Amino acid sequence: MSGAPTPPVPGGPAPPGGPPPSPTCPKCRSPVAATSRFCPNCGASLSASPAAASPAPAAPPVDIRQRVDQDRGTLKRLQLLIPGFRGYRQGEDIRDADGILRIEIADKMRRAIGVITQHRQALSQAGQFSALNDLSIVLADLNRLEGEIRHGQQGYTGISPAVRVNVAQLDRLYEYDYGFALAADDVAQSLAPLSTLAPDPAAEAAAIANVREKVNRLEQAFRARIQVVEAVQLP
């Protein structure tokens, strides 16, 4: 009949003045209870869809100056350890740069020898003789290594003034230079426990063993650098 009211469609808008529509499943449109979490007809979840995750902020643009600094990082770190070191420049006499590096490290070893010598005297005066032999070994190693680094003993004279460094291998040389300088710095830092007498012989022996280990690593870094220096020189 034309005058009969139209029945409401499930899930559709309520007729004017009528009750609100009953909830329906968003998937199969079947009527569901307002408190249901899943559709009893098709099993679809009735929970609200989680909000879309906010997109991650875009990475900031790379400053070209920062990129250059990163590319030259090894040389800059080396310059912090070796004041006055300007690096190697093709076409110049680079023996000076090599000499600055080796003399600075040799000076650090000379200061280390002084610290160990004073500590040995303090041990003798305190009647603690058990560690003197180990200290003598460390001193002998340091004196020999300091002389080789400073004066180029056993055939090593650094970079000769007539050659030009192969620029393609400079980064590799800087890496070994930095490892060499860092090993020397480790030796200097390992001497801190020797500024006072250890509370017991075991602590004294451990401190000396640590210094000896750092000296051995310095010698290894020095030998490795010799090989790299010979490899980067052009005939």
C-alpha positions as CSV (number, residue, x, y, z in Angstrom):
1,M,0.0,0.0,0.0
2,S,1.1,3.5,-0.8
3,G,0.2,4.8,2.6
4,A,2.1,2.1,4.6
5,P,5.4,3.2,6.2
6,T,8.6,1.8,4.7
7,P,10.4,-0.6,7.1
8,P,13.9,0.5,8.1
9,V,16.9,-1.0,6.4
10,P,19.3,-2.7,8.9
11,G,22.3,-0.4,9.3
12,G,20.6,2.4,7.3
13,P,19.6,5.8,8.6
14,A,16.8,5.9,11.0
15,P,13.5,7.4,9.7
16,P,12.7,10.9,11.0
17,G,11.6,10.7,14.6
18,G,12.3,6.9,14.8
19,P,14.8,5.0,17.0
20,P,18.5,4.9,16.1
21,P,19.6,2.0,13.8
22,S,20.8,-1.2,15.4
23,P,24.5,-2.0,14.9
24,T,25.5,-4.3,12.0
25,C,28.6,-6.2,10.9
26,P,30.7,-4.0,8.6
27,K,31.5,-7.1,6.5
28,C,28.2,-9.1,6.1
29,R,25.8,-6.4,7.4
30,S,24.1,-8.8,9.8
31,P,22.6,-7.4,13.0
32,V,25.0,-7.7,16.0
33,A,24.7,-6.7,19.7
34,A,26.2,-3.4,20.7
35,T,28.6,-5.2,23.1
36,S,29.8,-7.9,20.6
37,R,33.4,-7.9,19.6
38,F,33.0,-10.4,16.7
39,C,30.1,-11.0,14.3
40,P,28.2,-14.1,15.2
41,N,27.4,-14.7,11.5
42,C,30.8,-14.3,9.7
43,G,33.2,-13.9,12.6
44,A,34.6,-10.5,11.5
45,S,36.1,-8.3,14.2
46,L,33.8,-5.5,15.3
47,S,36.6,-3.5,17.0
48,A,37.4,-0.1,15.7
49,S,40.2,-0.1,13.1
50,P,43.5,1.2,14.6
51,A,44.5,4.6,13.5
52,A,47.1,4.6,10.8
53,A,50.6,5.0,12.1
54,S,52.1,8.4,11.6
55,P,54.7,8.4,8.9
56,A,58.3,8.6,10.2
57,P,59.8,12.0,9.9
58,A,62.0,12.4,6.9
59,A,65.7,12.3,7.5
60,P,67.3,15.7,7.5
61,P,69.3,16.6,4.5
62,V,73.0,15.8,4.7
63,D,75.2,18.9,5.0
64,I,77.9,18.6,2.4
65,R,80.4,20.1,4.9
66,Q,79.5,17.4,7.4
67,R,80.1,14.8,4.7
68,V,83.5,16.2,3.9
69,D,84.4,16.2,7.6
70,Q,83.3,12.5,7.8
71,D,85.5,11.6,4.8
72,R,88.5,13.3,6.4
73,G,87.8,11.9,9.9
74,T,90.9,9.8,10.3
75,L,93.3,12.6,9.6
76,K,91.4,14.9,12.0
77,R,91.5,12.3,14.8
78,L,95.2,11.8,14.1
79,Q,95.8,15.6,14.4
80,L,94.2,15.6,17.8
81,L,96.7,13.0,19.0
82,I,99.7,14.6,17.1
83,P,99.7,18.4,17.3
84,G,101.2,20.0,14.3
85,F,100.7,17.1,12.0
86,R,99.3,18.4,8.7
87,G,99.3,15.2,6.7
88,Y,101.1,14.2,3.5
89,R,100.9,16.4,0.4
90,Q,101.9,15.1,-3.0
91,G,104.5,17.2,-4.6
92,E,106.0,18.3,-1.3
93,D,108.8,17.0,0.8
94,I,106.7,14.8,3.2
95,R,109.6,13.6,5.3
96,D,108.8,16.5,7.7
97,A,105.3,15.2,8.3
98,D,106.6,11.7,8.9
99,G,109.2,13.0,11.3
100,I,106.6,15.0,13.3
101,L,104.6,11.9,13.8
102,R,107.5,9.7,14.9
103,I,109.2,12.3,17.1
104,E,105.9,13.1,18.9
105,I,105.4,9.4,19.7
106,A,109.0,8.9,20.6
107,D,108.7,11.8,23.1
108,K,105.7,10.1,24.7
109,M,107.7,7.0,25.1
110,R,110.6,9.0,26.6
111,R,108.1,10.4,29.2
112,A,106.8,6.9,29.8
113,I,110.4,5.7,30.5
114,G,110.7,8.5,33.1
115,V,107.5,7.5,34.9
116,I,108.5,3.8,35.0
117,T,112.0,4.7,36.2
118,Q,110.6,6.8,39.1
119,H,108.2,4.1,40.0
120,R,111.0,1.5,40.1
121,Q,112.9,3.8,42.5
122,A,109.8,4.1,44.7
123,L,109.5,0.4,44.8
124,S,113.1,0.0,45.8
125,Q,112.8,2.5,48.6
126,A,109.7,0.8,49.9
127,G,111.4,-2.6,49.9
128,Q,109.0,-4.0,47.3
129,F,111.5,-5.9,45.1
130,S,109.2,-8.5,43.6
131,A,108.1,-6.3,40.7
132,L,111.5,-4.9,39.8
133,N,112.4,-7.6,37.3
134,D,109.1,-7.1,35.3
135,L,109.7,-3.3,35.3
136,S,113.2,-3.8,34.0
137,I,111.8,-5.8,31.1
138,V,109.3,-3.1,30.3
139,L,112.0,-0.4,30.5
140,A,114.3,-2.4,28.1
141,D,111.5,-2.8,25.6
142,L,110.5,0.9,25.8
143,N,114.1,2.1,25.4
144,R,114.7,0.0,22.4
145,L,111.4,1.0,20.8
146,E,111.8,4.7,21.5
147,G,115.2,4.6,19.8
148,E,113.8,2.8,16.7
149,I,111.0,5.2,16.4
150,R,113.0,8.4,16.9
151,H,116.2,7.5,15.0
152,G,115.1,5.0,12.5
153,Q,117.3,2.1,13.7
154,Q,117.4,-1.3,12.0
155,G,117.0,0.1,8.6
156,Y,113.8,2.2,9.1
157,T,114.2,5.8,8.1
158,G,110.6,6.8,7.5
159,I,109.6,8.3,4.2
160,S,112.6,9.4,2.1
161,P,112.6,13.0,0.9
162,A,112.7,12.1,-2.8
163,V,109.5,10.1,-3.1
164,R,105.9,11.2,-3.5
165,V,103.2,9.3,-1.6
166,N,100.7,7.4,-3.8
167,V,97.6,9.5,-3.2
168,A,95.3,6.6,-3.8
169,Q,96.7,4.9,-0.7
170,L,96.9,7.9,1.6
171,D,93.7,6.9,3.5
172,R,95.3,3.6,4.3
173,L,98.5,5.3,5.6
174,Y,96.4,7.6,7.7
175,E,94.6,4.7,9.3
176,Y,97.9,3.0,10.2
177,D,99.3,6.4,11.4
178,Y,96.3,6.8,13.6
179,G,96.6,3.3,15.0
180,F,100.3,3.9,15.7
181,A,99.5,7.2,17.5
182,L,96.6,5.7,19.4
183,A,98.7,2.8,20.6
184,A,101.2,5.3,22.0
185,D,98.4,7.1,23.8
186,D,97.3,3.8,25.3
187,V,100.8,3.3,26.7
188,A,100.7,6.7,28.3
189,Q,97.3,6.1,29.8
190,S,98.3,2.7,31.2
191,L,100.9,4.4,33.4
192,A,98.4,6.0,35.6
193,P,98.3,3.2,38.2
194,L,102.1,3.5,38.5
195,S,101.8,7.1,39.9
196,T,101.4,5.5,43.4
197,L,102.5,2.3,45.0
198,A,99.9,-0.5,44.6
199,P,98.2,-1.8,47.8
200,D,99.4,-5.3,47.2
201,P,101.9,-7.3,45.0
202,A,99.0,-8.7,42.9
203,A,97.7,-5.3,42.0
204,E,101.3,-4.1,41.2
205,A,101.9,-7.1,38.9
206,A,98.6,-6.5,37.1
207,A,99.4,-2.9,36.5
208,I,102.8,-3.7,35.1
209,A,101.4,-6.5,32.9
210,N,98.9,-4.0,31.5
211,V,101.7,-1.6,30.6
212,R,103.7,-4.3,29.0
213,E,100.8,-5.4,26.9
214,K,100.3,-1.8,25.7
215,V,104.0,-1.5,24.8
216,N,103.8,-4.8,22.8
217,R,100.8,-3.4,20.9
218,L,102.6,-0.2,20.1
219,E,105.5,-2.2,18.7
220,Q,103.1,-4.2,16.5
221,A,101.5,-1.0,15.3
222,F,104.9,0.4,14.5
223,R,106.0,-2.7,12.5
224,A,102.7,-2.6,10.6
225,R,103.2,1.1,9.7
226,I,106.7,0.4,8.4
227,Q,105.2,-2.1,5.9
228,V,102.5,0.4,4.8
229,V,105.0,3.2,4.4
230,E,107.1,1.1,2.1
231,A,104.0,0.1,0.1
232,V,102.7,3.6,-0.5
233,Q,105.9,5.1,-1.8
234,L,106.2,5.5,-5.6
235,P,109.5,4.7,-7.3
